[in-house]
Amino acid sequence: MTLGPMEIFLILIVLLLLFGAKRIPELARSLGRATQEYKKAKDDFLAEVNKPAEDVKNAIESDKSAPAVNVAKEDGKDSGSAQS
């Protein structure tokens, strides 16, 4: 369902009659501020939720950049294997 130019014009006329010419700019400013606050809150929330994931990712990347430690095994056996 789409709104044609006539429907939009009628909606604007009704809004003008209901709120008056002085109130419409105030309402538009309030709506803009509310939208801006909503976006800011959403971004803050997403940053807070994604922070632990980024910390884990950074820890993994720092482990990859650390030099690998070679452990020499005696007799070529694993320490966890059962001995008979």
Buried (B, 14 or more C-beta within 10 A) or exposed (E): EEEEEEEEEEEEEEEEEEEEEEEBEEEEEEEEEEEEEEEEEEEEEEEEEEEEEEEEEEEEEEEEEEEEEEEEEEEEEEEEEEEE
